[in-house]
Amino acid sequence: MVTRSTIMDTNSFRAEHATALDAETRQLTDKRSKILGGSYRLFYRNPVHLVRGEGQYLWDEAGNQYLDAYNNVASIGHCHPAVIEAVNQQMKMLNTHTRYLHEGILDYTEKLLTTVPTEIDRAMYMCTGSEANDLAIRVAQSYSGGTGIIVSQEAYHGTSALTSGCSPALGSGQTLADTTRLVPAPDAYRVDTADLGEWFANQIQQQIDDMNAHGIKFAGFLADSIFSSDGVMPNPVGFLQKAVDVVHANGGIFIADEVQPGFARTGDAFWGFARHGVVPDIITTGKPMGNGIPVSGLLAKSDVLSTFSDQIPYFNTFGGNPVSMAAAQAVLNVIQQEQLQAHSQRVGALLQAELTKLMERHECVGDVRGAGLFIGFELVKDRQSKTPDKVLALDLIEELRNTHRVLTSVAGPYGNVLKLRPPLAFQIQDIDWLVNALDQSLLKLKA
Ligand SMILES: Cc1ncc(COP(=O)(O)O)c(C=O)c1O
């Protein structure tokens, strides 16, 4: 059996760390392990017990303030007043499901559809990214008449049977569907090619050929357009185009999983796929859409959607409810009113420039890459061999958490890429905190 890494286990608390915890933390971790399912993973050897958040900051139970350099769930900032107000007002008025008429879902959809290519003209709503991808796979299979889905080597697309069967990031314990095929990530740092787009398109064609050889009809390519769990692969801009052409030429559809790069995150565009100039057949959304309120969506071309939706009803009790829609509307309004896309581009570029300067001081920083406030910071044993330094990456995130109170985590098949993806409330003033913390921590760990 091929052993795949389990990114969920990389930055995680394990039983052997328990003896080093203070009594109060120990009591909570013990209680969790007694009454919660064993699949849960806590971040850090010394888990953080958070009690409050505001903007880009978090506070623990002892009153310590942290810089959140990781969480895109609270995309426009923890506890954003506009979302609180919208949810509060709607909750006081009505919350029910989508089998009654309500303007909230229509007003939001009209506004959301203005952000996507005009070919995409239908929206459906769910509660989680997993549900959105699950439906997207069903639609792809219905439209194409096939079952084969291609994802990247370290992809994560969700928790349902269909999506976990397309999520190699869950590790070797998770059986992938027989109809799932993996392509290596479009890693501009490690893949030696003059044309990454061509190279990646070829990888996809090879997997489609393999499906054909095994009697599996190709249905579609499902990809997070910033390849976040593969280790953050944003560049070169446009590299996805040839891959999408290959997908279409083979009768499949392209599903852009925008759970991570959507909603202005990458700065260059409102959606991750838009940076590459491609038009997906289906877009799926999640996390940042409701700033913490569970809401997700599927946006699609009507002809792609109709083969499924003309046959099978869809009812998701809490998907698209008035409260979720109020939260989502507030998020979209804030992104537009506060020009958070331009903010992400400006602040992200400054942050990336400062992080790149760290390469002059630290040989172990092999690569810094990103788009807007979505940055990968890759650690290697030496730049020549590019050997991933997972041990350093893990020690670094612990040091950042313990000494500098900066929260982040790791990604990628080797667990050696720091994923820097703060709430969009992250400001220029926060750059020093993050960059100095990285600098000091690397000096200490490499001393
Ligand atoms: C790219 C991507 N797709 C889908 C999901 C699943 O979303 P959810 O946890 O809301 O089900 C995630 C969650 O981490 C994700 O990162």
Ligand as a Chemical Component Dictionary entry (heavy atoms), coordinates in Angstrom:
data_LIG
# 
_chem_comp.id                   LIG 
_chem_comp.type                 NON-POLYMER 
_chem_comp.pdbx_formal_charge   0 
_chem_comp.three_letter_code    LIG 
# 
loop_
_chem_comp_atom.comp_id 
_chem_comp_atom.atom_id 
_chem_comp_atom.alt_atom_id 
_chem_comp_atom.type_symbol 
_chem_comp_atom.charge 
_chem_comp_atom.model_Cartn_x 
_chem_comp_atom.model_Cartn_y 
_chem_comp_atom.model_Cartn_z 
_chem_comp_atom.pdbx_ordinal 
LIG C1 C1 C 0 -10.255 23.119 0.093 1  
LIG C2 C2 C 0 -11.304 22.609 1.050 2  
LIG N1 N1 N 0 -12.413 22.059 0.560 3  
LIG C3 C3 C 0 -13.369 21.594 1.373 4  
LIG C4 C4 C 0 -13.253 21.648 2.738 5  
LIG C5 C5 C 0 -14.328 21.100 3.613 6  
LIG O1 O1 O 0 -15.030 22.135 4.212 7  
LIG P1 P1 P 0 -15.865 21.870 5.568 8  
LIG O2 O2 O 0 -14.877 21.604 6.650 9  
LIG O3 O3 O 0 -16.636 23.154 5.743 10 
LIG O4 O4 O 0 -16.760 20.721 5.299 11 
LIG C6 C6 C 0 -12.111 22.218 3.297 12 
LIG C7 C7 C 0 -11.936 22.292 4.764 13 
LIG O5 O5 O 0 -10.868 22.433 5.296 14 
LIG C8 C8 C 0 -11.110 22.716 2.429 15 
LIG O6 O6 O 0 -9.995  23.274 2.907 16 
# 
loop_
_chem_comp_bond.comp_id 
_chem_comp_bond.atom_id_1 
_chem_comp_bond.atom_id_2 
_chem_comp_bond.value_order 
_chem_comp_bond.pdbx_ordinal 
LIG C1 C2 SING 1  
LIG C2 N1 SING 2  
LIG C2 C8 DOUB 3  
LIG N1 C3 DOUB 4  
LIG C3 C4 SING 5  
LIG C4 C5 SING 6  
LIG C4 C6 DOUB 7  
LIG C5 O1 SING 8  
LIG O1 P1 SING 9  
LIG P1 O2 DOUB 10 
LIG P1 O3 SING 11 
LIG P1 O4 SING 12 
LIG C6 C7 SING 13 
LIG C6 C8 SING 14 
LIG C7 O5 DOUB 15 
LIG C8 O6 SING 16 
# 
